[in-house]
Structure formats: C-alpha cells, structure tokens
C-alpha cells in the first residue's frame, strides 16, 4: 500500500476541513480586495451603534473605542485596503451629505454681530489649541487639529482637517487620541453647559448662544440647547449650523496655508483649489437653500452622514498603532482641554455681551 506524504494532508486537528478550505480560499482570493477591511469595519461600527443605542453613549466615541479594541485586526495586511478606503472615502461622503442640514437663510437669521462674534470665538478656540500643543510639547499640527475640531463641529471637522494636514505631519495615533478627547469633551459639555447656564441665570437666548457656540458635536449642541429649553434649543441649532457652514472656509484656508506634504511648492492657484468634497458640501448647502429638501429626506441624510462618519472613525481607529497611543499618554489631551476651556469662556462672554 502506498503511503501519502504527511505534508500533503490537511492539518491533523482540522476535523471538518475548515483550515484546509480557508487556506485554499486565501490562495484564490483577489489581491487588494476591499472586502476584508470593509467587513471588519462594518462589524465594529455595528457593535458601536448597538452599544450607543442601549447605553446612551456618544456613537462616535464608541466607534473609536471599539475600533481601538479591535486594532489587532489590522495586523492582517488583507484588511489594509478596505480600512484605508473606509477612513478616507466614507469620511468625504459623510461631510458632503452633512451639507443638507444647513441653509444660507439659517446663517442670515443669526445676524451680522453674532456671526462676527462666532468667528472671534472660533479663532480664540483654535489659538488655544495651538497654545495647548505648545505647552504639552506637541507639534502645531496637533494644536490645529484639536482647535479646529473644537471650534467647528467635533469629529466631522477633525476628519476633514486631518485629510488636509496629512499622515506625514500628524500620526494616526495623535489623530485617534484627539478624536477621543473631542468626543469626551463634547459629551461632558452637552451634560454640563445647560446646568452652568441655569446656575448663571442665563436667558433662553443667552443659553442657546452659549451652547451652540461652544459644544463640539452638532447633535450634542442641539441636544444641550433643548435640555435647557425649547427656545434655547432653537437658538443653539441656528448658532451651531452657522459653525458647521464655516467648515468649508476653514478647511480651504488650512489647505492654502500648509505646504504640500512632499515639501514642494505648488503654484498658488493650485493651492487655492478646494478639495472636491468641500466643493460638494457647498453644493449641498446651496441646493438645500434654493430648493428646500423634504424633512424626511433631510432626516435620512443626517442618519447617512452619521453612519459614514462612524465607519470612517472606526476604520481610522483600527489602523492606529497602539504603541504610539501609549507613548503619547496624557499630553494628547492638553490641546483639546485648552481649546474647550477657551471656547466656553469666550462663548459665555459674548452671550452676556451681545445677546
């Protein structure tokens, strides 16, 4: 009887042939497939959404934490292409869809003086982010990211700004920690700012301006306003959406001021060119302004935008190196903390002064 060579047999413990089939399938799978990374990202995002729905925590923060917990998955190179696609493309789609929540009329209702005050608050907030980065020994790009995310609209702004800053200037570890800090600070602000406003005896208009001008995330700013009163919630919504509308100009300005990552000098007209997703964001705002979108469509668009941003954040966290996260430690939270404090103080001052 002829004996088969042991090396040609399936694994001894592979009772049902799963390992043999998996090895065979791996050898025939197309190289560079998006599916492994996208499947892992979608599963982690679904878990984050379930946890958020059942325990009431911010969904973006949970996406970050679940993604970091599953960071080991990215050790498999087969997931890289899908995760990179999710972190880049889903981010841009989410920002574009977000434009359907804003109209130029909403910004006009705010009035010129509060709008100028809002720009001053955002400028001070970004300056505080730079100061925090300097005090904690980090690069100015870390301050730009933290200050911009705090000043505009939280995780959405952080994702957009990081797309312009680039991985060569700022590591994904720093980016992930900034997102964690911004998400935590926004959740705390939504809880505490209405209590502070009530303690200080602010009117509905003053409380709405304070909350809308200082809480990081869009949904949490609106929720914080309505936690104070319905009138404050309506005011906070208008102020917050005006901040969201400033996302495109800020990203364009950052892209103009920063040199290309490769160190070359692009011609000025090329550096003035906006990223396509910022142009599309403007187009969505214009569309929503000239042809009012049905409320059901806007609601679906907001849900879709949150889903895209959740996938992008989760994928980014899954691709982050944990050793760099541990190395950075508490220093990464300083720019977010200084920017948050400056945002609250400046918004409170203007709430007393102009409202």
C-alpha atoms as one frame of an Amber mdcrd trajectory, in Angstrom:
protein
   0.000   0.000   0.000   1.323   3.410  -0.971   1.537   5.908   1.914   0.612
   9.555   1.403   3.155  12.142   2.409   2.201  13.799   5.722   2.833  17.328
   4.367   0.224  16.833   1.672  -2.536  16.027   4.176  -4.815  18.583   5.845
  -3.981  19.641   9.417  -4.343  16.864  11.945  -6.748  18.886  14.074  -8.791
  20.058  11.063 -11.606  17.591  11.681 -14.073  19.231   9.319 -11.639  20.698
   6.807 -12.181  24.370   7.703  -8.468  25.219   7.837  -7.826  23.477   4.522
 -10.717  25.324   2.852  -9.608  28.656   4.320  -6.073  28.178   3.023  -7.405
  27.232  -0.409  -9.717  30.251  -0.496  -6.914  32.570   0.604  -4.802  31.390
  -2.283  -7.518  32.168  -4.803  -8.852  35.449  -3.282  -8.175  38.551  -5.360
  -5.258  40.583  -4.092  -6.027  44.037  -2.766  -9.703  43.293  -2.132 -11.698
  45.879  -0.188 -13.957  43.271   1.384 -11.917  42.066   4.410 -11.297  45.592
   5.705 -14.804  46.832   4.958 -16.374  43.778   6.595 -14.296  44.263   9.746
 -15.078  47.981   9.834 -18.814  47.440   9.304 -18.960  44.805  12.050 -17.140
  47.042  14.534 -19.331  50.018  13.622 -22.497  47.954  14.062 -21.285  46.931
  17.519 -20.638  50.585  18.394 -24.111  51.580  17.169 -25.716  48.840  19.272
 -23.821  49.917  22.386 -24.732  53.559  21.794 -28.399  52.704  21.349 -28.543
  50.602  24.517 -26.298  52.609  26.847 -26.713  56.179  25.591 -23.035  56.948
  24.996 -21.901  59.085  22.002 -21.752  56.846  18.955 -18.536  58.368  17.551
 -16.742  57.826  20.852 -17.881  54.204  20.931 -16.752  53.739  17.334 -13.294
  54.948  18.361 -13.127  52.702  21.400 -14.381  49.595  19.594 -12.010  50.277
  16.703  -9.051  50.632  19.062 -10.039  47.428  20.863 -10.042  45.587  17.517
  -6.782  47.186  16.397  -5.102  43.761  16.161  -7.191  43.002  13.052  -5.097
  45.432  11.010  -2.073  43.190  11.566  -3.512  41.230   8.636  -2.460  43.100
   5.509  -5.567  41.892   3.700  -7.614  44.400   5.708  -5.479  47.453   4.911
  -7.026  48.450   1.596 -10.594  48.252   2.883  -9.826  50.107   6.122  -7.956
  52.857   4.284 -10.825  53.187   1.806 -13.355  53.480   4.653 -11.351  56.058
   6.596 -10.891  58.224   3.509 -13.900  57.800   1.226 -16.652  57.382   3.829
 -15.375  60.493   5.586 -15.751  62.577   2.448 -19.193  61.207   1.641 -20.330
  61.918   5.206 -19.171  65.537   5.048 -20.893  66.075   1.692 -24.219  64.734
   2.993 -23.889  66.908   6.097 -24.358  69.940   3.833 -28.062  69.105   3.529
 -28.545  70.175   7.152 -27.555  73.820   6.550 -29.048  76.698   4.562 -27.761
  80.198   3.904 -31.015  81.536   5.352 -30.235  79.948   8.720 -26.914  81.747
   8.764 -28.546  85.044   7.764 -31.079  84.741  10.611 -28.189  84.759  13.078
 -27.384  88.383  12.212 -24.038  90.093  11.492 -22.949  90.838  15.077 -23.478
  87.304  16.484 -21.890  85.878  13.331 -18.762  88.014  13.778 -18.717  87.038
  17.455 -18.879  83.404  16.402 -15.833  83.861  14.160 -13.942  85.507  17.038
 -14.849  82.612  19.360 -13.676  80.069  16.797 -10.416  81.977  16.257  -9.715
  82.103  20.006 -10.527  78.411  20.298  -8.089  77.461  17.561  -5.450  79.709
  19.132  -5.962  77.917  22.451  -5.432  74.610  20.663  -2.051  75.843  19.402
  -1.177  77.034  22.915  -2.097  73.672  24.428   0.052  71.855  21.884   2.988
  74.124  22.675   2.602  73.670  26.446   2.494  69.874  26.094   5.440  69.679
  23.707   3.460  68.667  20.633   3.598  69.909  17.070   1.470  72.853  15.873
  -0.464  70.407  13.687  -1.792  68.695  16.824  -2.980  72.090  18.045  -4.548
  72.862  14.685  -6.454  69.585  14.701  -7.683  69.910  18.298  -8.533  73.600
  17.986 -10.294  73.194  14.651 -12.329  70.203  15.800 -13.410  72.028  18.958
 -14.153  75.282  17.143 -16.245  73.875  14.284 -18.124  70.597  14.653 -16.178
  67.983  16.559 -15.276  64.701  14.888 -16.524  65.795  11.449 -14.170  68.782
  11.439 -11.303  66.690  12.812 -11.700  64.194   9.979 -11.855  66.945   7.349
  -8.845  68.795   8.763  -6.800  65.614   9.074  -7.433  64.968   5.389  -5.690
  68.277   4.655  -2.954  68.029   7.307  -1.934  64.522   6.225  -0.379  61.463
   7.850   3.188  62.657   7.324   2.649  65.699   9.521   0.463  64.091  12.190
   0.375  60.410  13.128  -2.823  58.407  13.145  -2.215  57.778  16.838  -2.360
  61.500  17.583  -5.427  61.809  15.386  -7.209  58.974  17.197  -6.398  60.417
  20.619  -7.639  63.834  19.536 -10.900  62.272  18.375 -11.286  60.511  21.718
 -10.623  63.760  23.576 -13.003  65.794  21.432 -15.776  63.207  21.753 -15.412
  63.007  25.530 -15.256  66.796  25.903 -18.348  67.202  23.729 -20.303  64.660
  25.775 -19.331  66.420  29.011 -20.181  69.822  27.531 -23.648  68.658  26.463
 -24.285  67.498  30.042 -22.703  70.352  32.000 -23.228  73.523  29.940 -27.051
  73.613  30.348 -26.519  73.234  34.115 -23.973  76.060  34.131 -26.327  78.244
  32.089 -29.166  77.652  34.539 -26.866  78.288  37.512 -25.733  81.590  36.000
 -29.328  82.632  35.339 -28.952  82.956  31.576 -31.980  83.714  29.421 -33.104
  81.304  26.691 -31.327  83.352  24.020 -28.110  83.615  26.048 -28.089  79.919
  26.914 -28.786  78.972  23.282 -25.892  81.090  22.043 -23.533  79.740  24.718
 -24.339  76.097  24.000 -24.481  76.461  20.215 -21.190  78.360  20.108 -19.198
  76.084  22.404 -20.415  72.454  22.342 -18.351  70.484  19.836 -20.646  67.961
  18.126 -23.727  69.040  16.144 -26.216  66.624  17.684 -24.914  67.239  21.197
 -25.026  71.025  20.805 -28.655  70.842  19.707 -29.477  68.327  22.438 -27.812
  70.516  25.064 -29.825  73.515  23.925 -33.125  71.669  24.159 -32.101  70.316
  27.565 -32.226  73.940  28.759 -35.476  74.909  26.988 -37.191  74.696  23.595
 -36.336  78.333  22.822 -32.696  77.775  23.763 -32.638  74.643  21.614 -33.875
  76.566  18.567 -31.236  79.261  19.146 -28.464  76.700  19.695 -29.423  74.957
  16.446 -29.021  78.139  14.386 -25.697  79.038  16.019 -24.316  75.525  15.654
 -25.314  75.228  11.993 -23.538  78.531  11.325 -20.393  76.929  12.769 -20.891
  73.901  10.524 -21.165  76.190   7.482 -17.725  77.586   8.334 -16.172  74.127
   7.957 -15.519  74.611   4.253 -13.806  78.043   4.525 -11.609  76.870   7.404
 -10.517  73.700   5.590  -9.824  75.745   2.448  -7.745  78.250   4.448  -5.741
  75.481   6.106  -5.100  73.877   2.719  -3.886  77.239   1.403  -1.534  77.919
   4.311   0.016  74.449   4.515   2.686  73.464   2.040   2.387  70.121   0.209
   3.426  67.091   2.291   6.186  66.232  -0.176   7.881  69.551   0.598   7.365
  71.019  -2.881   5.808  74.397  -3.608   2.643  74.188  -5.614   1.587  77.180
  -7.634  -0.741  79.454  -5.685  -3.731  78.744  -7.921  -3.358  75.035  -7.272
  -3.164  75.560  -3.523  -6.302  77.678  -3.705  -8.207  74.761  -5.212 -10.659
  73.268  -2.725 -10.872  69.519  -2.086 -13.738  68.052  -4.102 -15.722  67.056
  -1.018 -15.665  70.641   0.310 -16.979  71.886  -3.046 -19.671  69.209  -2.893
 -20.514  70.285   0.681 -21.055  73.844  -0.586 -23.197  72.467  -3.405 -25.404
  70.606  -0.917 -25.812  73.754   1.193 -26.765  75.710  -1.933 -29.214  73.023
  -3.035 -30.837  72.975   0.395 -31.082  76.791   0.299 -32.660  77.244  -3.129
 -34.799  74.099  -3.223 -35.930  73.154   0.281 -35.375  69.461   0.899 -38.280
  67.474   2.458 -37.816  66.839   6.156 -37.866  63.064   5.635 -35.010  63.322
   3.120 -33.011  65.582   5.424 -33.521  63.149   8.287 -32.333  60.239   6.164
 -29.347  62.308   5.008 -28.393  63.104   8.611 -28.583  59.408   9.511 -26.493
  58.528   6.456 -23.919  61.195   7.313 -23.575  59.862  10.860 -23.191  56.323
   9.513 -20.453  57.357   7.075 -18.565  59.294   9.745 -18.907  56.368  12.174
 -17.405  53.985   9.606 -14.575  56.440   8.885 -13.752  56.932  12.571 -13.884
  53.190  13.316 -11.625  52.357  10.377  -9.132  55.042  11.425  -9.032  53.663
  14.965  -8.488  50.120  13.690  -5.474  51.294  11.686  -3.912  53.170  14.627
  -0.739  51.872  16.250  -1.367  51.196  19.932   2.296  51.599  20.874   2.203
  55.224  19.721  -1.021  55.806  21.638   0.580  54.554  24.859   3.721  56.581
  24.210   1.802  59.871  23.867  -0.231  59.476  27.060  -1.838  62.472  28.745
  -0.129  65.054  26.520  -2.542  64.374  23.685  -5.479  65.638  25.779  -3.955
  69.051  26.576  -4.778  70.834  23.256  -8.385  69.613  23.416  -8.692  70.734
  27.052  -7.315  74.230  26.416  -9.441  74.668  23.275 -12.576  73.523  25.133
 -11.953  75.901  28.034 -11.312  78.834  25.698 -14.416  78.054  23.645 -16.652
  78.017  26.730 -15.149  81.184  28.246 -15.351  83.187  25.001 -18.894  81.994
  24.214 -20.042  82.892  27.740 -18.528  86.375  27.452 -20.239  87.056  24.122
 -23.519  85.583  25.370 -23.585  88.228  28.118 -22.395  90.995  25.816 -24.336
  90.733  22.545 -27.410  88.583  23.189
